[in-house]
Amino acid sequence: MSIKSKTKRCLEVIEDRLGLAAWLGPIMRHPVPRATGWKYVFGSATLIAFVLQVVTGVILATAYVPSTSQAYSSLQFITHDAFLGNVLRGLHYFGAGAMVLLIGIHTIRVFLMGAYKFPREVNWLSGSILMVLTLGMAFTGQLLRWDQTALWSVVVGAEQAARVPWIGTAIAHFVMAGDTIGGATLSRFFALHVFILPAGLFLFIAIHLYLVVKHGISEPPVPGHPVDPKTYRKEYEELLRRDGVPFWPDAAWRDAIFGLLVVVVIAILAIVIGPPELGRIPDPTILNAYPRPDWYFLWYFSVLALSPHKLEPFIVVLGPTLFGLLLFVLPFAGSKGERAPSRRPWAVGSVIIVLIIMWTLWWEGKRAPWSPDFTAQPLSAAVVGTSTGPVAQGALLFHQKGCEYCHRIDGSGGRRGPDLSTVGERLTKVEMTIRILNGGFNMPGFATALKPGELDDIVAFLETRKGAVPRSVSNSETGALQKH
Ligand code: HEC
């Protein structure tokens, strides 16, 4: 027997015992409408990104230690010492971003083309659950980094959960696995991230794919041709008979090429940019840590930072609840009627508005003017007006004690708190002292962090901050003065 016929015989035996080709063949060759195009590739690309996450995640899990004392150092080891560890973390990080982005685009595409309408309502519902699970993965994954950002994300999550009426405290307790964040929290997030949520993803991906094959891929919408549940199925079958092509290879080649492109882009980003630097080791006593979440949650961070303090509970609870409800109700409320975007201006308009809002919030989150500015440099002698005595000492402390992270003086410093350039006109010595000792809304109290002499110096410095400070000094002069 030649090698060729031996191989053939071998494959025949495998097929006879497993029946894989008999099972998968018809699925791969099921007919799809010919006119599907590049718009249809985002679902399969999300799946490919997920597979990449599973592979890289499993490898990461072989070296990661989910304990508060070792998580940070094991990630340091993976990043700096393990063979290709840095690239691996990069792949997992950018893969996560890609998955969130792709599932978002896929959802918007399905929504705009009305593909959630009859008979594909449950496709939409299972897809919505997949999106929630994906966001859950992104959220829990961020915590496993176990740095300041990680801690922040649980605090936000727990605070948000705690605001749910009646059962809030119980949920917060469940999220944190206790009343405070600690080792149990990390274990719980690890279990969610590597067992529970992935199990949910596998299950719902299976359901989703089964339904996609069962109902067929939606045909591109035709304006003036609304979905009527009574006739839709017959029309769809006729369309396939008239103008259907087998999924493999006639439509699948686009999925394959786009999926490959996604993997290549993720790999390039992982190699060229690399994973995010680990932030500081979490220390709940560090007051001036205002970490930012990963980019896909950045817009939500802005919502939290920008919403008025009193409205926050409503926005934070009602927003996601309404969004979830909308996802759930949509396929039932709109299962009939026009699918074409050109006939559904409300659908198109709402997507544009939501995207603009998210983009604006994202941009604000990136600038984060409400966050302290940790890069603030000490005030120059030109700004302070003197380089000796309590006032100069106070100016130095103003920088050293972190006041300048939040307060601006003559153009340098953060913007989280009020600009103090002219605070000497506004407040008396006593008022300033009280405020500094007690803090205020979004300002920590410094009663224990300052020695009495230091407090006096800072106040002495702040008292000099009046409109009369020579603000007309040009840059060159400032530079010259600084050198002296
Ligand atoms: C984490 C950010 C932050 C830090 C650090 C901080 N502040 Fe503040 N500060 C604020 C905020 C926010 C307010 C407004 C508080 C309010 O209105 O309740 C404020 C208010 C003040 C005020 C009153 C200003 C006014 O116009 O009413 C003074 C004075 C002040 N801070 C001084 C200081 C000094 C001195 C330090 C350092 C020892 C300091 N702050 C550190 C955020 C900060």
Boltz pocket constraint, residues with backbone or C-beta under 6 A from the ligand:
constraints:
  - pocket:
      binder: B
      contacts: [[A, 287], [A, 288], [A, 372], [A, 397], [A, 398], [A, 401], [A, 402], [A, 403], [A, 404], [A, 405], [A, 406], [A, 407], [A, 416], [A, 417], [A, 418], [A, 419], [A, 423], [A, 426], [A, 427], [A, 431], [A, 432], [A, 435], [A, 436], [A, 439], [A, 440], [A, 441], [A, 442], [A, 443], [A, 444], [A, 446], [A, 458], [A, 462]]
      max_distance: 6.0
